[in-house]
Amino acid sequence: SLVANSAVFRVVPLPAEDVKSVVRLSIAGQDGADAGEGFVFSFGSFVVWNVSDERKVELRRLLLEVETEKIFDEYLVDREEDYLEYKMTDIAKAWSLKSKETLVFDQNLSEPKVTLLKMAASHALARSVTLAVLE
C-alpha cells in the first residue's frame, strides 16, 4: 500500500464505492491529529485540503517513490501549482465559486456530500494543472 507504514498519511474510504481512479487520504497535522485530506488521482496529480506546505512536499516525495512512469519533465511538475481558498457557510446552494479564488460549501451538507464535492473540485483542479503542464 502507498501509505501502509506512514503515521502522517492514511487511506480512508470514499463515500462512493464505484470511484476507482482516486485515493482519498487523511493527512495528519504537525501535532499528529488529522488536519486535512488529499485526493490522489490515477493520472498522476494530487490535491490537498487544509495541509501545510511541509506535508504537501512529504506527499509528493512519497508519490515519487512509487511512480512507475515519468510522464512530465520534473521541472514542469515542480512549477505547476494552483491555490484555491474554501470556506463553509450557510448558503442555499451545495457549492459555489464566490470569486476566482474562493470555493464555498454549504455547512449544512453531510460529511459524505462535502467529501464528494471536494473530490469533484479536486478533480477539476488536478486536470487544470495537468493541462497547464501539457501547454
C-alpha positions as CSV (number, residue, x, y, z in Angstrom):
1,S,0.0,0.0,0.0
2,L,1.1,3.5,-0.8
3,V,1.0,4.7,2.9
4,A,1.0,1.4,4.8
5,N,3.8,2.4,7.2
6,S,3.0,6.1,7.4
7,A,2.0,7.9,10.6
8,V,1.1,11.0,8.6
9,F,-0.9,9.7,5.6
10,R,-3.8,7.2,6.0
11,V,-6.1,5.9,3.2
12,V,-9.7,6.5,4.0
13,P,-12.7,5.2,2.1
14,L,-14.7,7.4,-0.2
15,P,-18.4,7.7,0.3
16,A,-19.0,6.4,-3.2
17,E,-17.9,2.8,-3.7
18,D,-17.8,3.0,-7.5
19,V,-14.9,5.5,-7.7
20,K,-11.8,3.6,-8.6
21,S,-9.5,6.3,-10.1
22,V,-8.8,8.2,-6.9
23,V,-7.4,7.5,-3.5
24,R,-8.6,9.7,-0.5
25,L,-6.1,10.3,2.2
26,S,-6.4,11.6,5.8
27,I,-3.4,13.8,6.5
28,A,-2.1,14.4,10.0
29,G,-1.0,17.9,11.1
30,Q,2.2,18.7,12.8
31,D,0.7,17.7,16.2
32,G,-0.2,14.2,14.8
33,A,-4.0,14.8,14.8
34,D,-5.9,14.6,11.5
35,A,-5.7,18.1,10.0
36,G,-6.6,17.7,6.3
37,E,-7.3,15.4,3.5
38,G,-6.0,14.8,0.0
39,F,-7.0,13.1,-3.2
40,V,-4.5,11.3,-5.4
41,F,-5.7,10.7,-9.0
42,S,-4.7,7.9,-11.3
43,F,-3.4,10.3,-13.9
44,G,-0.6,11.5,-11.6
45,S,-1.9,14.6,-9.9
46,F,-2.9,15.2,-6.3
47,V,-4.9,17.9,-4.4
48,V,-4.8,18.6,-0.7
49,W,-7.1,20.4,1.6
50,N,-6.0,22.1,4.9
51,V,-2.5,20.8,4.6
52,S,0.8,22.6,5.3
53,D,3.4,23.0,2.6
54,E,5.7,20.6,4.5
55,R,3.0,17.9,4.4
56,K,2.4,18.6,0.7
57,V,6.1,18.1,0.0
58,E,6.2,14.9,2.0
59,L,3.2,13.5,0.0
60,R,4.9,14.5,-3.3
61,R,8.1,12.7,-2.2
62,L,6.1,9.6,-1.2
63,L,4.3,9.6,-4.6
64,L,7.5,9.9,-6.5
65,E,8.8,6.8,-4.7
66,V,6.0,4.7,-6.2
67,E,5.9,6.4,-9.6
68,T,6.1,3.8,-12.3
69,E,6.4,6.1,-15.4
70,K,7.7,9.6,-15.8
71,I,5.1,11.4,-17.9
72,F,6.3,15.0,-17.5
73,D,9.6,16.8,-17.0
74,E,10.2,17.2,-13.3
75,Y,11.0,20.9,-13.8
76,L,7.5,21.5,-15.2
77,V,5.8,19.5,-12.4
78,D,7.6,21.4,-9.7
79,R,6.4,24.7,-11.2
80,E,2.7,23.9,-11.6
81,E,0.6,24.6,-8.6
82,D,-2.8,26.1,-8.1
83,Y,-4.2,27.5,-4.9
84,L,-7.9,27.9,-4.1
85,E,-9.4,29.0,-0.8
86,Y,-12.6,27.5,0.5
87,K,-15.0,28.1,3.4
88,M,-18.0,26.5,4.9
89,T,-21.0,28.8,5.1
90,D,-24.8,28.8,5.4
91,I,-25.8,29.2,1.8
92,A,-28.6,27.9,-0.4
93,K,-26.5,26.0,-3.0
94,A,-24.4,22.9,-2.3
95,W,-21.3,24.8,-3.5
96,S,-20.4,27.9,-5.5
97,L,-17.4,29.9,-6.6
98,K,-17.6,33.2,-4.7
99,S,-14.8,34.7,-6.6
100,K,-12.0,33.3,-8.7
101,E,-10.1,32.3,-5.5
102,T,-12.8,31.1,-3.1
103,L,-14.9,27.9,-3.2
104,V,-17.9,28.0,-0.8
105,F,-19.5,24.9,0.6
106,D,-22.9,24.7,2.4
107,Q,-22.1,23.9,6.0
108,N,-25.4,22.1,6.3
109,L,-24.4,19.3,3.9
110,S,-23.5,15.9,5.3
111,E,-19.8,14.9,5.6
112,P,-20.1,12.4,2.7
113,K,-21.6,15.1,0.4
114,V,-18.9,17.6,1.3
115,T,-16.2,14.9,0.6
116,L,-17.7,14.2,-2.8
117,L,-17.9,17.9,-3.6
118,K,-14.2,18.3,-2.5
119,M,-13.3,15.3,-4.7
120,A,-15.1,16.8,-7.7
121,A,-13.4,20.2,-7.2
122,S,-10.1,18.4,-6.7
123,H,-10.5,16.5,-9.9
124,A,-11.2,19.8,-11.8
125,L,-8.2,21.5,-10.2
126,A,-5.9,18.5,-10.9
127,R,-7.0,18.4,-14.5
128,S,-6.4,22.1,-14.8
129,V,-2.9,21.8,-13.6
130,T,-2.3,18.8,-15.8
131,L,-3.5,20.8,-18.8
132,A,-1.2,23.7,-17.8
133,V,1.8,21.3,-17.8
134,L,0.9,20.0,-21.2
135,E,0.7,23.5,-22.6
